[in-house]
Amino acid sequence: MRVLIVEDEERLAQALCQIMGEQKYAAEAVYDGKDGLDYALSGQYDVIVLDVMLPKMNGFEVVRELRARKVATPVLLLTAKDDVTDKVNGLDCGADDYMTKPFSPEELLARVRALSRRQGDVVLEEMAFGDLTLNLSTHILTRGAKSVNLGFKEFEVLRLLMANPRAIVPKEDMITKVWGTESGAEDNNVEAYVSFLRKKFFFLGSKASIGTVRKVGYRLEEGEQ
């Protein structure tokens, strides 16, 4: 799961990223409403955790703009105010849930999980392609009786490929969605992790492969080993 944290208290934002990371969620933090809107418009996040009181644009304005632009990513609003009017305003703007600070990490994680389930009728625990199955909770890749653990970046790259079966995924999209827009990652980072995954496919004896589309990107393919 990819989570965007929009919170101007940087220490809190980093603490939230750490909480998400401990659950193996990919979390990214920005510190004002304008950046929050720009990042959220990318459509790469599964849930947005959004503070109400932000510089440049407040949380209500961010949610309103997202919904006006047809971005349906679930939004959890955070505020220091326990005010019914604020809660009503947030929900009316298009937010999906509301939490008042301070809150427990357990409750935050429970609400984030609940919001992620609203995006579809079925909560995916696994993804599959050909003879391979990827467990989204444990990051274990399986073929038949053999399995192998994937590192975090390996998992994110493969998950992106499996989410777009047989379609070409450009390297630029991989960098944005796996490393982040400000990471400094380049094509050779993608190439390295694709190489790692190919070795694990070979170890498992899979008939699936990661094909290279020269100067564009990669796609999953099926064929004989």
N, C-alpha and C positions, 0 to 999 in steps of 0.2 A: 504494500500500500504506500502511496506517495501522499504526504501531508504538507500543506503550506501553512506556516505559522506567520501571522502578521501581528506583531506586537512591538510597541515602541520601547518597552523596558527590555533592554538587550539581555540582561542577566536572566530574566524570566523566559525570554524567547529561547535562549540557549538551553535553559533547563528543560523546557518543553521538548526541544529537539532531542535532548538526551533521553528523556522519558520515552519518546517515540522510537528512538534508536534501539533502546533495550528490548523493544518488542519486534525488532527487525523491520520497522517501518522506515522508509526513506523520508526524512523531514528536512525542510529548507525554511530558513527564517528571513524575513525582511522587516523593516522597522518603521515604515510609514505607509499611509493609505494609498498613495499614488503608485509606489513600487508594488504594493500588495495587489492592486488592480492589474497592473501590467503583467505580473507573474501569473495571476489567476486566469487571465485571458488566454494564456498559452494552452489551457485545457489539459495539461499534463498531470494534474493532481486529482486524487480520489476524494479528499476532504480538505476544507479550508478552515483553520482555526483563526478567528478574526477578532481582535480587540475593538471595542467601540470607540474609545478615545484615542485617536491617532492624529499625528501631524499631517498636513497637506490634504487629506480626505479622511473623514471619520468613517467608522465601520458601516453605519447606515448608508452612507453615500456609495461606498464600495459595493455593498450588496445590491443596492438599487441599480447601479450601473451594470453589474454582472448580469442581473436578470433582464435588463433592457437589451443587452446584447446576446440574449438566449444562451448564456452559460449556466448550466443546471447543476454544477458541482455543489454538493451539500456544504453548507456553511454553519459552523458553530460559533456564535458570538460570545465574547468574553467581556465582562464589565465589572467595575468596582461598585456599581450602583445596584442595590436591590430594590428597584423601582418598577412597579407594574407597568407604568406608562412606557418606560424604556423597553421593557420586554415586548409589549404590544407593538411598539414602533418597529423594533427589530424584526419581528415575525411578519409584520405587514410589508416590510421592505423586501422580503423574500428569504430571510434567514430560516434555517431548518430547526435550530435548537439554540438554547441560551443558557449560559452558566455565569454565576456571580462569583467573583473573587472574594476570599480565597476558596480554593476547591482542592479536593484530593486527587492525586494522580490516577487512582483507581477509577474514580467516577469519570474523569476526563477520558481515559482510554475506553471505558465502556460506552460513552456517548459517541466517540469517534468511530468505534466499531459498528454501533447501531446506525450511524449516518452512512457509513460505507455500504451497508446492506440495502439502503434505500435506492441505490443506483440501478438495481435490477431485481428481478423476481427471485433469482437464485444466487446464493453466496458461494462463490467458487472456492473450493478447497484445493483443487488440482487443475492443472492445465495439461493438455496432451497434444502430441504431434507424432504421427506415425507410431512407432513402437516405444516412444518415450513418454514418461509421465513426470511432471514437475509438481512437487508438493509445495504449495504457496506458504505454508506455515513453517515447515522444517528446512526448506531449500534443498531437499533431497531429490535428485534426478534418478529415475528408475527405468530399467528395461528388463522385463522378466524378473528373474531372481537376483539380478545384480543392481546395485545402487551406488551412488557417489554423492558426497556433499559438495554443494557449490558455494564458493565465496560470494560475498554480497554483490559485487559488481558483476560477476558471472551470472548470478541469479537474475539481476535486473536486465542484463542484455538478453538472456534467453527468454525471460518473461515477455519482453517487448517483441521479440521475434515470434513467439507463440501466440501473442495477441493479434498478430497480423500474418496468419499462416499463408505461405507461398507468395506473399506480397513483398515487394522490395521495401526495406526500411533504410532510408538514407542515413549515412554516417552522421550528418548534422542533427537528425532527429535523435539518434542514439546519444550523442553528446549532451543535447539539451535535456533529455528525459532521464538519463542515467547519472550523468556527472553534474548537471545544472548549468544554467546560462552563464554563470560567472566563475566557472571552475578553472578555466584555462586548459581544459582537456583538448586534445587534438586527435586527428585521424589515427595516429599511431597507438593511442590509448585504446581505441576501439579495436584496432587490428590485433593488439596483444590479447585482449579478452576473448575475441572470437577464436584466436589460436588456442587459448586454454580450453574453451568449450569443445573445439574440434577434437582435442586430445581425449577429453572425457567421453565424447560420443564414441571414439575408437575403443577406449577402454571398456565401454559397455557393450560393444559389438553391435551398435545400432545401425540400421539401414538409413536413418535420417542423416542429413548433412547440412552444413551451412554454406550455401553457395555465394560466391562473390560476383556482384554486378559491377564491372570495372568503372571506376570514377563515380559511382553512385552510392552503393551500399551493399546490404546483404539480405538474403532470404533463406528460409528453411525449405529444404527439398527432400523428397523421398526417393529411394532407389536401392539397388542391390549394393551390399557392402563389398 
